[in-house]
Amino acid sequence: METDGLRLYGYWRSSASYRVRIALYLKGLEHELAAVHLVRDGGEQHGLAYREVNPQGLVPVLQHGQRTIRQSAAILEYLEEVFPHPPLLPVAPVDRARVRALAQLIACDVHPLGNLRVLQQLEREFGATQAQREAWNRHWMALGLAAFEALLHGDPATGAFCHGDSPTIADCLLIPQVYNARRFGLDLTPYPTVRRIEAHCQELPAFRKAAPEVQPDAPVQG
C-alpha cells in the first residue's frame, strides 16, 4: 500500500506519540508530523479544530490518506498490518501474545495514571502540589517497571530486545516509558534488564530519530 499521506498528530514529549514515531521509523515510513501543543494556551488538543480530528482531545492520531486511526496501540497494529515489513510482532501466536501483553502492561496499566490530564486533575480536584504529582507518577511507574523487569528477567524469550533479537511493539512502548521515568526522577537501578534493552534500542537510528528532543516542535535547547 502507498505510504503517501501518512500524517502523525502528536506532541514532542507525549510518550504515546513517541511510541508511534519509533514504529514509523523502524518501518522506514515517510510521514508528516503535525504538532499539537498540549500545554500552550491551555492545550491545543482542546480546540475545536483538533476535536474534529479526535473527539477525545488526545494524541496521537494517524491519518493515512482518507483513513483516521486513533489510540496508539491501534495505530501500531494498523501499521503492522498495512506495512508488515519489517515486522514488529513475532510469528507464533504465543509469542505475539507475549509481546502484546508486555506492551499493554505499559499502555493500559502504567501510562494512563501519569497522563497529563490525570496529573492536572489531581491538582485541580485535590490541590496536589507539583512534588505530589511527581511522587504519584513515580509510584505507578515503579510498580509497572518492576513487573516488566520480572517478566523479562530469566525468560528465554527475552533477547537483545524485549522479545528476541529484533525490536517489537513491546520495545516501542518500553522506551518512552523509561524516558518518562527518567524525566520524573525514578531510580532505574532495580531494573537491569530494562536498562540493558533500553541501551541496545538507543543504538538504532530509528529510536534516536524518534526521541523527543529532536522533534521539530521540541523547545530549542540553548
VENCORHU-V769143 format. One record per residue. N is the residue number from 1. PHI is phi in whole degrees, 0 to 359 (NA if undefined). OMEGA is omega in whole degrees, 0 to 359 (none if undefined). BURIAL is b if it has 24 or more other ideal C-beta (glycine too) atoms within 12 Angstrom, else e. Layout:
BEGIN
n: (N,N)
phi: (PHI,PHI)
omega: (OMEGA,OMEGA)
burial: (BURIAL,BURIAL)
END
This chain:
BEGIN
n: (1,2,3,4,5,6,7,8,9,10,11,12,13,14,15,16,17,18,19,20,21,22,23,24,25,26,27,28,29,30,31,32,33,34,35,36,37,38,39,40,41,42,43,44,45,46,47,48,49,50,51,52,53,54,55,56,57,58,59,60,61,62,63,64,65,66,67,68,69,70,71,72,73,74,75,76,77,78,79,80,81,82,83,84,85,86,87,88,89,90,91,92,93,94,95,96,97,98,99,100,101,102,103,104,105,106,107,108,109,110,111,112,113,114,115,116,117,118,119,120,121,122,123,124,125,126,127,128,129,130,131,132,133,134,135,136,137,138,139,140,141,142,143,144,145,146,147,148,149,150,151,152,153,154,155,156,157,158,159,160,161,162,163,164,165,166,167,168,169,170,171,172,173,174,175,176,177,178,179,180,181,182,183,184,185,186,187,188,189,190,191,192,193,194,195,196,197,198,199,200,201,202,203,204,205,206,207,208,209,210,211,212,213,214,215,216,217,218,219,220,221,222)
phi: (NA,295,268,301,87,280,230,248,276,195,225,305,258,288,291,292,293,304,296,288,301,303,298,300,287,299,272,66,265,292,204,260,260,249,286,236,284,276,240,299,55,83,105,294,293,270,288,299,299,284,298,289,281,217,302,287,69,237,245,266,226,250,252,233,64,268,268,233,240,246,75,299,296,293,296,298,295,299,299,295,282,274,234,286,238,289,288,248,230,290,277,291,305,293,288,297,296,297,298,295,295,298,297,287,305,279,295,258,251,246,303,301,286,250,296,307,292,290,296,294,292,301,288,293,276,239,67,297,282,302,297,291,298,292,295,304,296,298,301,288,294,297,298,293,290,297,294,299,301,297,287,276,295,80,277,298,285,285,235,296,243,301,221,73,248,220,293,230,303,300,291,299,276,294,298,298,291,294,302,298,299,294,300,263,78,283,288,266,305,289,236,295,291,301,293,297,293,300,298,292,299,291,282,271,304,300,290,291,292,274,301,305,293,259,283,299,264,287,301,290,279,215)
omega: (181,177,180,175,175,179,179,172,181,180,189,185,175,181,177,175,180,183,178,177,179,181,179,181,176,181,178,185,175,183,176,177,178,186,173,184,187,184,186,178,179,178,181,180,180,182,182,182,181,178,175,177,180,181,177,184,181,171,7,168,176,171,178,187,180,181,175,181,181,182,187,180,178,178,179,178,178,180,180,182,184,180,191,183,350,184,174,172,177,187,187,180,181,178,177,179,179,180,180,180,177,180,183,174,179,186,186,190,182,187,184,183,177,180,183,184,176,179,178,179,176,179,184,189,188,178,181,176,176,180,180,177,180,177,175,183,180,181,184,177,179,178,182,181,175,177,179,178,181,180,180,189,176,178,181,178,178,179,175,178,182,178,178,187,171,184,178,176,179,178,177,178,186,188,176,179,176,176,178,180,178,181,182,172,178,177,183,181,183,186,185,180,176,181,177,181,178,180,179,179,184,174,182,180,183,180,180,179,181,186,183,188,182,179,183,180,178,177,178,178,181,none)
burial: (e,e,e,e,e,b,b,b,b,b,b,b,b,b,b,b,b,b,b,b,b,b,b,b,b,b,b,e,b,e,b,e,b,b,b,b,b,b,e,e,e,e,e,b,b,b,e,e,e,b,e,e,b,b,e,e,b,b,b,b,b,b,b,b,e,e,e,e,b,b,b,b,b,b,b,b,b,b,b,b,e,e,b,e,e,e,b,b,b,b,e,e,e,e,b,b,e,b,b,b,b,b,b,b,b,b,b,e,e,b,b,b,b,b,b,b,e,e,b,e,e,b,e,e,e,e,e,e,e,e,e,e,b,e,e,b,b,b,e,b,b,b,b,b,b,b,b,b,b,e,b,b,e,e,e,e,b,b,e,e,b,b,b,b,e,b,b,b,b,b,b,b,b,b,b,b,b,b,b,b,b,b,e,b,e,b,e,b,e,e,b,e,b,b,b,e,b,b,e,e,b,b,e,b,e,b,b,e,b,b,b,b,e,e,b,e,b,e,e,e,e,e)
END
